[in-house]
Amino acid sequence: MTDGSINFTCLKLYHSNDSALISPPCGVVLALVFIATINIFVYNDNMMSLNSDFSSLRISSLSFMLSLSASPLQAAKDIKDSVTMAPAFRLSLKANASDNMSHLMVDFSQEREMLQALKFLPVPATPEIQVSECQVCDNTVTVVWTLSEPDSKIDHYILEHRRTNHEGPPRIREDYPWMVVEGIKEMEHTLTGLRFDTRFMTFRVKACNKAVAGDFSEPVTLETHAFTFKLDSGSAHQNLKVEDLSVEWDSSGGKIQDIRKDKNRTNSPMHSPARFRAPTARPGRDRFTAESYTVLADTVIDAGQQYWEVRFDKESKAFAVGVALRSLGRFDQLGKSSASWCIHLNNWLQQSLTAKHNNKARTLDCPIPNSIGVYVNYDEGTLSFYNAKTKQLMHSFKTKFQQPVIPAFMVWNGSFSVVTGLQVPSVVQSGQRKNSGTSSSNASLT
C-alpha cells in the first residue's frame, strides 16, 4: 500500500472454459479485478468490517460472472461497478481504476487526512484544595481548589465528601461512605443545610473534560466545630418516653412498668422472694422522680461555645430547657435550685414564659416561639436563649460555672425534640460580642 492506495498485480490467468491464456490487457485486467475484489474483501473484513457486503456467496457470484462473460473487459467493469456501489464501501472507501483498467485501487487518502486531523484531549491535571480559603460556618462548608495551570478543556468538577471522627488522612476502613456532588462548573462549592454529627469532614475533588476524568486531589479534613449529644434515657423520669432525640409525655409510663413487674413476679416461680436477685445498678446518676419530669443529655460542656435547638409542643402544660450540674437532685425541678438555669413555659391556668434559677423567676416579655436556641459560652459564663427562627435574644444568664454543665429538659403533658450537630450561628456570635457589656440578665437570677 503506497500513497493511500492498494495496488494489485497479476501476471497471467487461465480462462475457465478452454484453459487458454487470455492475452493482455483483458486477461490481466480480469485477473486484477478478480484478485483485487477478493483482497478488498479480506482487507475490509479486518479493517472496515465490510464482510456483510462481500460474503462468500458474493465472491462466488463474481467468479461465475467472469466464467460466463463473452467479454472479459465488460465483466471487469461490471465487477468494479458492483464493488463501488456496495453501501459500506460508499460510506468509507473510494474505489478507483486506471484508464486502461490495468490497476484496481482503493483510495484511503481522505481517511488518512481525517485521522491526522483528530485531536485527543489530555487527562486533566489534579486539583489542589486550598485549606486556608475553605470555610466552615453556620452549618455550611465552602471548599475552594485550584489547578497548577489553567485548562480551558475542563468541563466540570466532581466533589466528594464524607463524615469522620478522625483527623488526618482517611483510613482504609471508614464508618461513613463518600457522598458525591457532580457537575460543578467553578473551582469552589458550598454545601448548605448540613447536620454535623461527627467532629470532622473529609473532602476530595477531581477535574473532568468531555472525554476523561483526572485523579482525585489529596484528601483534606476540616473540623466541624459542632456540638452533638443524645438524651440519657437512664436519667429520664418514668413518665417520659425517650426515643433518640425526642421525648413524649406518658402519664401511665411508671404504672405500667410496675404492673408488669408485679405480674412477672406472680406468674414466675423464678421471681419468688427466695430466688429473686435485684439487677446491678446502672452506672451514672439516679432517675428523676416525683414532680421533676426531667431528662438530661449524655454529654457535658466543660469548655468553649456550644449551641443546640429544641422544638416543643406549644400546647404542653409545662416545658423547660436549660443547663444543669450533674449534681442536680433527683427530686429537683429545673430552675428551683442553684444547680440549674432554664426558661420555663407554663400553660397551666395562665400562659407565661419565665427565666428561672435558684428558685427565683423573671417573667419574659417576648412572643413564645416554636423552637428555642440555647447558647453556652462556658469560659465566659454565659447562657443565652434565642428564638431559633429569628435569632432574637430572649434572655441571658451571666454567671461563673464552677463545674461542667449538661443540657437539661423538662416536659409535662407534652412533647419536644432536640436538634444537635449545629454550629454557633454567626449572628449569635456577633450579638454576644455586642451585648457583652449590656447583658439582659437579671442580677437576682445569677
ChimeraX attribute file (.defattr): number of C-alpha atoms within 10 A of each C-alpha:
attribute: neighborCount
match mode: 1-to-1
recipient: residues
	/A:1	11
	/A:2	8
	/A:3	9
	/A:4	14
	/A:5	16
	/A:6	16
	/A:7	16
	/A:8	17
	/A:9	15
	/A:10	17
	/A:11	10
	/A:12	16
	/A:13	19
	/A:14	13
	/A:15	15
	/A:16	13
	/A:17	8
	/A:18	7
	/A:19	9
	/A:20	10
	/A:21	12
	/A:22	17
	/A:23	12
	/A:24	13
	/A:25	14
	/A:26	20
	/A:27	22
	/A:28	22
	/A:29	28
	/A:30	28
	/A:31	24
	/A:32	25
	/A:33	30
	/A:34	21
	/A:35	16
	/A:36	22
	/A:37	22
	/A:38	18
	/A:39	14
	/A:40	20
	/A:41	24
	/A:42	17
	/A:43	14
	/A:44	18
	/A:45	16
	/A:46	11
	/A:47	9
	/A:48	15
	/A:49	15
	/A:50	20
	/A:51	17
	/A:52	13
	/A:53	17
	/A:54	22
	/A:55	14
	/A:56	12
	/A:57	9
	/A:58	15
	/A:59	15
	/A:60	11
	/A:61	11
	/A:62	19
	/A:63	14
	/A:64	12
	/A:65	16
	/A:66	23
	/A:67	15
	/A:68	12
	/A:69	12
	/A:70	10
	/A:71	12
	/A:72	22
	/A:73	19
	/A:74	14
	/A:75	23
	/A:76	24
	/A:77	16
	/A:78	16
	/A:79	20
	/A:80	20
	/A:81	12
	/A:82	12
	/A:83	19
	/A:84	17
	/A:85	13
	/A:86	15
	/A:87	12
	/A:88	18
	/A:89	20
	/A:90	12
	/A:91	9
	/A:92	13
	/A:93	18
	/A:94	16
	/A:95	17
	/A:96	15
	/A:97	16
	/A:98	9
	/A:99	7
	/A:100	9
	/A:101	19
	/A:102	21
	/A:103	19
	/A:104	23
	/A:105	21
	/A:106	19
	/A:107	21
	/A:108	18
	/A:109	14
	/A:110	13
	/A:111	14
	/A:112	12
	/A:113	10
	/A:114	9
	/A:115	10
	/A:116	9
	/A:117	9
	/A:118	8
	/A:119	7
	/A:120	7
	/A:121	12
	/A:122	13
	/A:123	16
	/A:124	20
	/A:125	20
	/A:126	19
	/A:127	23
	/A:128	19
	/A:129	22
	/A:130	13
	/A:131	13
	/A:132	8
	/A:133	11
	/A:134	17
	/A:135	16
	/A:136	16
	/A:137	17
	/A:138	17
	/A:139	19
	/A:140	17
	/A:141	19
	/A:142	14
	/A:143	24
	/A:144	20
	/A:145	19
	/A:146	13
	/A:147	14
	/A:148	9
	/A:149	8
	/A:150	9
	/A:151	12
	/A:152	7
	/A:153	14
	/A:154	21
	/A:155	17
	/A:156	17
	/A:157	22
	/A:158	17
	/A:159	21
	/A:160	17
	/A:161	20
	/A:162	19
	/A:163	22
	/A:164	22
	/A:165	15
	/A:166	16
	/A:167	15
	/A:168	13
	/A:169	11
	/A:170	15
	/A:171	10
	/A:172	5
	/A:173	7
	/A:174	13
	/A:175	9
	/A:176	11
	/A:177	12
	/A:178	14
	/A:179	11
	/A:180	12
	/A:181	14
	/A:182	11
	/A:183	11
	/A:184	15
	/A:185	13
	/A:186	11
	/A:187	16
	/A:188	18
	/A:189	17
	/A:190	12
	/A:191	13
	/A:192	12
	/A:193	10
	/A:194	13
	/A:195	16
	/A:196	21
	/A:197	17
	/A:198	18
	/A:199	18
	/A:200	19
	/A:201	19
	/A:202	21
	/A:203	21
	/A:204	23
	/A:205	28
	/A:206	21
	/A:207	26
	/A:208	21
	/A:209	18
	/A:210	10
	/A:211	13
	/A:212	12
	/A:213	20
	/A:214	18
	/A:215	15
	/A:216	18
	/A:217	18
	/A:218	15
	/A:219	16
	/A:220	20
	/A:221	21
	/A:222	20
	/A:223	17
	/A:224	24
	/A:225	20
	/A:226	23
	/A:227	20
	/A:228	21
	/A:229	17
	/A:230	17
	/A:231	22
	/A:232	17
	/A:233	20
	/A:234	18
	/A:235	19
	/A:236	25
	/A:237	27
	/A:238	25
	/A:239	24
	/A:240	26
	/A:241	17
	/A:242	21
	/A:243	13
	/A:244	12
	/A:245	17
	/A:246	18
	/A:247	24
	/A:248	18
	/A:249	21
	/A:250	17
	/A:251	14
	/A:252	12
	/A:253	14
	/A:254	14
	/A:255	12
	/A:256	12
	/A:257	12
	/A:258	12
	/A:259	11
	/A:260	11
	/A:261	12
	/A:262	12
	/A:263	11
	/A:264	14
	/A:265	15
	/A:266	12
	/A:267	10
	/A:268	9
	/A:269	12
	/A:270	13
	/A:271	15
	/A:272	13
	/A:273	9
	/A:274	8
	/A:275	9
	/A:276	11
	/A:277	10
	/A:278	6
	/A:279	6
	/A:280	6
	/A:281	7
	/A:282	8
	/A:283	7
	/A:284	9
	/A:285	13
	/A:286	14
	/A:287	20
	/A:288	23
	/A:289	19
	/A:290	12
	/A:291	13
	/A:292	19
	/A:293	27
	/A:294	27
	/A:295	24
	/A:296	26
	/A:297	20
	/A:298	16
	/A:299	16
	/A:300	17
	/A:301	18
	/A:302	15
	/A:303	13
	/A:304	11
	/A:305	20
	/A:306	22
	/A:307	22
	/A:308	22
	/A:309	22
	/A:310	19
	/A:311	17
	/A:312	22
	/A:313	17
	/A:314	18
	/A:315	14
	/A:316	18
	/A:317	18
	/A:318	21
	/A:319	27
	/A:320	25
	/A:321	27
	/A:322	27
	/A:323	25
	/A:324	25
	/A:325	21
	/A:326	18
	/A:327	11
	/A:328	16
	/A:329	17
	/A:330	19
	/A:331	14
	/A:332	18
	/A:333	22
	/A:334	31
	/A:335	25
	/A:336	16
	/A:337	17
	/A:338	16
	/A:339	20
	/A:340	26
	/A:341	28
	/A:342	30
	/A:343	26
	/A:344	25
	/A:345	22
	/A:346	18
	/A:347	15
	/A:348	11
	/A:349	7
	/A:350	7
	/A:351	11
	/A:352	16
	/A:353	20
	/A:354	17
	/A:355	26
	/A:356	24
	/A:357	22
	/A:358	16
	/A:359	14
	/A:360	15
	/A:361	19
	/A:362	17
	/A:363	12
	/A:364	15
	/A:365	11
	/A:366	13
	/A:367	9
	/A:368	15
	/A:369	15
	/A:370	13
	/A:371	20
	/A:372	25
	/A:373	25
	/A:374	23
	/A:375	23
	/A:376	25
	/A:377	19
	/A:378	21
	/A:379	12
	/A:380	15
	/A:381	13
	/A:382	20
	/A:383	22
	/A:384	24
	/A:385	24
	/A:386	20
	/A:387	20
	/A:388	18
	/A:389	12
	/A:390	9
	/A:391	15
	/A:392	16
	/A:393	18
	/A:394	21
	/A:395	22
	/A:396	24
	/A:397	23
	/A:398	19
	/A:399	15
	/A:400	12
	/A:401	15
	/A:402	10
	/A:403	15
	/A:404	15
	/A:405	23
	/A:406	18
	/A:407	26
	/A:408	22
	/A:409	25
	/A:410	27
	/A:411	27
	/A:412	21
	/A:413	17
	/A:414	19
	/A:415	24
	/A:416	20
	/A:417	18
	/A:418	20
	/A:419	18
	/A:420	20
	/A:421	22
	/A:422	23
	/A:423	23
	/A:424	22
	/A:425	17
	/A:426	11
	/A:427	11
	/A:428	18
	/A:429	13
	/A:430	10
	/A:431	14
	/A:432	19
	/A:433	10
	/A:434	11
	/A:435	12
	/A:436	12
	/A:437	8
	/A:438	9
	/A:439	16
	/A:440	15
	/A:441	19
	/A:442	14
	/A:443	10
	/A:444	10
	/A:445	19
	/A:446	16
